[in-house]
Amino acid sequence: MDSVQTGTAFQTEPTREILKEMETRLQLNPDYTARVGNFGFIELEESWGDEATIINTARISTTNKRVEKLEDFTDKERTLLHHLLANNHGTPFESVHFRWRVIAPIFVLRQWMRHRICSFNEFSQRYRRPITAFYVPDEEACTVDGFEVMTQEQVESYCNLVEQMHKFYLDEYEKVCARVEEAEKANEIKAVAGGRNPYRARARELLRNAMPVSTYSDLYWTINFRSLMNFFELRRKANAQYEIREFADAAYTMFKRKLPLLGETMDRVLDEREKQGSGNE
């Protein structure tokens, strides 16, 4: 597959930096990193708190009895963990937090940001040239119930079009930079020594409007478990959009590896909810 088909026909400095960083993180943190799609990436970088944190937070209402770690759990703690989650005693679950690094297409991130009880810090095309990588749908993404919705020929046409849009940005930005440099040399505008060049900055602000939502972006996502469970419940369903479901499934695998008892309890509660919902239909 050529560079167009992989969505990386042009590699600017941010693109090369991110590719290198992904490779490094996959080697350093293999249990909590994954590639998703042709350029996507997700990593569980940090987490704060665990199952014991939840139990201790809940028990402040009734007792000073604490558990220090998961190995100290008895059936009583396991039962309490399930009881709290199943009966929507939610605030103790907000004491456990996760920070994820996510590299995904902009259209996926716009869906992701519908989950608002969390925080996002995103790559800015105001300050940097864009990541010149774009989403390329694979065979599964192009197929519904065995029917090929988007043919390979159409995928190739799509890739060629998006590549042209990326090329437009890069070409026009270089033209602006050359004109700015000429104007500075001719003393038509004041040269900027260090810091953010307002002329180049304005060019980035305007030209980013030509970049399609298939372009990849890069962000940090910080979220507590209560909100993360809601994300998993909604975005791992069969009717969730394929692309965000791929990321949600990867995050789910890492989460369960990090906190297996909490993951097991979450699965049990979600199964109970689904069965209860089916019974009410």
N, C-alpha and C positions, 0 to 999 in steps of 0.2 A: 504493500500500500504506500502510495507516494505521500509527500508532505501535505498536499491539499486534502487528501482523504483522512489524514490524521488530525487535520485542523490546525496545523502549525506551519503553514507555508512561509511565514515571515517570523523571525525570532528576534525581537527587540531585547534590550538588556533586561527588562523586568521578566520577560518570558524565559530567558536563559537562566536567570537567577532562581526562578521558581522551579524550573525543571531540575536544576542541581539540588535545590533544597529538598524537593520531594524524594529524590533518590537517596539523599543522606538520611532523611527521617525514616524512610522505609527500612534502611539498614540498622539504624540506632534504636528504633522503637517498633519492631515488626509485629508485635501482638496488638498494637493499638494504632495501626496505620493501614490504609487501603487505597488503592487506585479505583476510581469509579469512572466508567466510560473511557473515552479516548484521551482525556486530559485531566479529568477530575481527581480529587484527592480529599481524604478526610483523616484526621488524627485526633484522638483523645489525648490532649497534651497534659492536662492536669485534672485532678479531682480533689475535692475537699469533703471530708466526712465519709461515713459508712453506715452500715446497718446499726451499729452500736450508737452512733450519733443520733439516729432517729429515735431509738428506744429511750435514750437518756433525755432527749428533748421532750418526748411525750410524758415521761414519768415525773417531770418536774411538778406536774399538777398534783400528784398523789403521794410521792415517796422520794427519798433521797438515795434509794438503791440504784447503783450504777453498774453497767457492764463496760469493760474496757475494750473488748475486742470480740470479733465474731466467735472465736473459740470458746468464749465464756457463755455463749447462748445455750439455754435449755429449751425444752419444748414450750415453756411459758413465754419466753421472749419471741420464739418463732410464731406462736399463736397470736401474741400481741401485735407483731408486725403485720400479720395478715388482717387482723381485726381492724387496725387503724386504717389500712389502705382500702379494705372492702367497704368500710362504713364512712369513707370520705372525711376522716380526721386528717386533713391535709397539711396543716402547718408544720408538723414535725418533719415531713418529707421535703420541706423547703430549706432545711438546714444542710442538705447535701447538694453540692454544686459541681459542675463539670465545665471545663473549657475545651472547646473543639477548634481546630484549624480546618477550614473548609475552602476548597477551591472548586467552584461550580459555575455553570453558565448563569448569566444574569437572570434569565427567565426562571430558572430553578430557585434562585435566591429571592426573587420577588414573591414567590409562593412561600418560601421559608419564613420570610419576614412577616407573614400573617400571624405567626406565633410571637406575640408581643411581650409576654412576661419572661423576658430574657434581655440580653444586650448584644449588640452587634458593633464591631469595629471593622470597617471595610476599606479595601484598596481604593484609592481616590484617583480618578482620571483628571482631576483638577491639578494634581501635583506631580503626576507621573504619566508617561506614555502608557497606553493600554497594554494589557496582556494580549499578545497577538496569537491567541489560540481560540478556536471556536468549536462548539459542540457538533459532532458528526454522529447522527443516529445509526446505531448498529442494526443488524437484521431483526432482532427481537423488537426493537423500538419501532420498526417500520411495519410490523405485522400485527394484525388483530384477528384472533380466531382462525389463524392459518391463511388469512387473506393479506396479500401484500399491498398495503395502503400507499406506500411510497416506494417506487421501483429504484433499482440501483442507478439507472440512468438519471432519475430525478434527484437522487442523492448527490450524484456527481455535478449536476447543474446547480444545485443548492450550494455545494462547496465552492464551485467556481464563482458564484455570485458573492458569497460572503468574503471570499478571498479578495475580490475586487474592492469591496468596501474597506477592508483592512488596508489594502494597498493605497486607496485614496487618502486615508488618514495619514499614513506614513509619508507619502509623496508631498501632500499639502503642508504637513508640519515642517518638513525639511525646507520647503520653499519659504515659509514664514521665517524660519530660523536664519536662512541665508539673507533675506531682506532686512531682518533686524540687525544682523552683523554688518551689512553694508551701510545701513543708516547710522549705526554707531560710529563706524570709521569715518563717515562723512560729517559727523557731528550734527546730524539731523535730529537725533534723539540722544538722550544722556545714557552713556554706558553704565551698566549696573555691575558693580564690583562685589561679587559674592551675594548670597541670599537668593531670593526668588525673583527671577526676571519677569516683570509684569507683562511684557510683550509676548514672550513664549507662553506664559501662564494663560493669558487670554486666548491664545491660539488653541491650547489644550481644552479650555473650557468650551470653546465653540466647536472644535472638530470632534469632540467625543460624541456629539449628537448624531454623527454619522455611523457610530459603531452599533452593530445589531445586538439584540438581546441574547444571541447565541454565543457572544463573547464571554470568555471566562473571567470571573472576578475572584478575589481572595479575601477572606475575612476570618475574624475570631468570633466565636459564638459562645457566650457564657450563659448557663441556664441551670436552674435548680431541678431536682428530680421530679417534683410534682408537675412542672411544665414539660419536662422531657418525656414523662409518661404520656401526656396528652399528645405530644408530637408523634411518638411511636404509635399510639392508638389510631391517629388519623392518617399518618403518612405511610404506614406499612399495610394499609388495607388494599385489597385487590383493585378497588376503584380509584385509588390515588394515582396521580400521573406517574407514568413509568420512571421518568428521570429522577424525581424527588424520592420515589420509593426505593430506588437503588441506593441512594445516600442514606436513607432512613434504615434500611436493612444493614448496611455496613456499620452505622453507628450503634445499632441494636446489638450486633455481635460483640463489639468492643465493650459496650456497657455491661453485658452479661458476663464477660470475662473479668471485668473489674470488680463487680459486686454481684456474685452469683446468687446469693440468697435473696437479695432484693429483686434481682431479675426473675428468679423463680416465683417469688411472691407476686410480682407484677403480672407475669404470664397467667398465673392462677386467677387473679382478680379479673383480668381482661376476659379470660375464658368464661368466668362466671357471669360477667356482664353480658357477653354475647349470647350465652344460653338463655339468660333471663329475658333479653330482648327478643330472641326468637320465639320464646314462649308466649310473649305478649302480642305477637302478630296475628 
